Amino acid sequence: MTISSSSAQSGAANRAHYIASKGGVIALTKALAIELAPHGITVNTIPPSIIDTPMAHAAQAAGHFPGVDVIAAVTPVRRAGVPADIAAACEFLCSEDAGFITGRQIGVNGGWYL
């Protein structure tokens, strides 16, 4: 299980370093999925979109981000994600119920990337 970012799916100005690193996580996930599948190990990634965290609020305070509420208002589900949303997806992907899912991006993104 890895955590990437929806930014790697869309790009953003002044964030090339971050986007490149998260794109690398997506590629690593796919490579590991193929490499580890014969051993019964699945590997998937979650690229979240807006998640209401202290880091998001710090970015807003620094002027690097318009704000959780602003982004939530234009998110298709009309709310920001919370850490529990990511945790629930991780829990599922680490369970036997997800034993036939590997090499996938499971977007916990409120509908941003369909």
C-alpha positions as CSV (number, residue, x, y, z in Angstrom):
1,M,0.0,0.0,0.0
2,T,1.3,3.4,-0.9
3,I,-0.1,6.9,-0.7
4,S,0.4,9.1,-3.8
5,S,-1.5,12.2,-4.7
6,S,-4.2,13.3,-7.1
7,S,-1.7,16.1,-8.1
8,A,0.2,13.4,-10.0
9,Q,-2.9,12.9,-12.1
10,S,-3.5,16.6,-12.9
11,G,-0.3,18.6,-12.5
12,A,-0.1,22.1,-10.9
13,A,2.0,25.2,-11.2
14,N,5.0,25.6,-9.0
15,R,4.7,22.0,-7.7
16,A,6.8,20.0,-10.2
17,H,9.0,18.5,-7.5
18,Y,6.0,17.3,-5.5
19,I,4.1,16.0,-8.6
20,A,7.2,14.2,-9.9
21,S,7.7,12.4,-6.6
22,K,4.1,11.4,-6.3
23,G,4.1,10.2,-10.0
24,G,7.1,8.1,-9.0
25,V,5.1,6.5,-6.2
26,I,2.4,5.6,-8.7
27,A,5.0,4.0,-11.0
28,L,6.7,2.2,-8.1
29,T,3.3,0.8,-7.0
30,K,2.7,-0.7,-10.4
31,A,6.2,-2.2,-10.6
32,L,5.9,-3.7,-7.1
33,A,2.5,-5.1,-8.0
34,I,3.9,-7.0,-10.8
35,E,7.0,-8.1,-8.9
36,L,5.2,-9.2,-5.8
37,A,2.1,-10.8,-7.3
38,P,3.6,-14.2,-7.6
39,H,4.2,-14.2,-3.9
40,G,0.6,-13.4,-3.1
41,I,1.3,-9.8,-2.2
42,T,-0.9,-7.1,-3.6
43,V,0.3,-3.4,-4.0
44,N,-2.1,-0.5,-4.6
45,T,-1.9,3.2,-4.2
46,I,-4.3,5.8,-2.9
47,P,-4.0,9.3,-4.5
48,P,-6.2,11.5,-2.3
49,S,-7.4,14.9,-3.3
50,I,-8.3,17.6,-0.7
51,I,-8.1,16.2,2.8
52,D,-8.8,18.4,5.8
53,T,-5.5,18.2,7.7
54,P,-3.3,20.5,9.7
55,M,-0.9,20.5,6.7
56,A,-3.7,21.8,4.4
57,H,-4.5,24.6,6.9
58,A,-0.8,25.5,7.2
59,A,-0.6,25.8,3.4
60,Q,-3.6,28.1,3.5
61,A,-2.1,30.2,6.3
62,A,1.1,30.5,4.3
63,G,-0.8,31.7,1.2
64,H,0.0,28.6,-0.9
65,F,-3.5,27.2,-1.0
66,P,-7.0,28.8,-1.2
67,G,-8.3,26.8,1.7
68,V,-10.1,23.6,2.5
69,D,-13.5,25.2,2.5
70,V,-12.9,26.8,-0.9
71,I,-11.8,23.5,-2.5
72,A,-14.5,21.5,-0.7
73,A,-17.2,23.8,-2.2
74,V,-16.3,22.8,-5.7
75,T,-15.6,19.1,-5.0
76,P,-18.3,17.0,-6.6
77,V,-19.3,15.5,-3.2
78,R,-19.2,19.0,-1.7
79,R,-16.9,18.3,1.2
80,A,-13.3,17.8,1.9
81,G,-12.0,14.3,2.8
82,V,-10.9,13.5,6.3
83,P,-8.1,11.2,7.4
84,A,-10.7,8.5,8.3
85,D,-11.7,8.4,4.6
86,I,-8.1,7.5,3.7
87,A,-7.8,5.0,6.6
88,A,-11.0,3.2,5.5
89,A,-9.7,2.7,2.0
90,C,-6.4,1.5,3.4
91,E,-8.1,-0.9,5.6
92,F,-10.1,-2.3,2.7
93,L,-7.1,-2.7,0.4
94,C,-5.2,-4.5,3.2
95,S,-8.0,-6.9,3.7
96,E,-8.7,-10.3,2.1
97,D,-11.7,-8.7,0.4
98,A,-9.2,-6.8,-1.8
99,G,-7.1,-9.9,-2.5
100,F,-7.6,-9.7,-6.3
101,I,-6.9,-6.0,-6.6
102,T,-3.3,-5.1,-7.4
103,G,-1.4,-2.3,-9.3
104,R,-4.4,0.1,-9.0
105,Q,-4.9,3.6,-8.0
106,I,-7.9,3.8,-5.7
107,G,-8.9,7.5,-5.8
108,V,-10.2,8.7,-2.5
109,N,-11.0,12.1,-4.0
110,G,-14.6,13.1,-3.7
111,G,-15.2,12.7,-7.4
112,W,-12.4,14.9,-8.7
113,Y,-10.8,12.2,-10.9
114,L,-13.2,9.6,-12.3
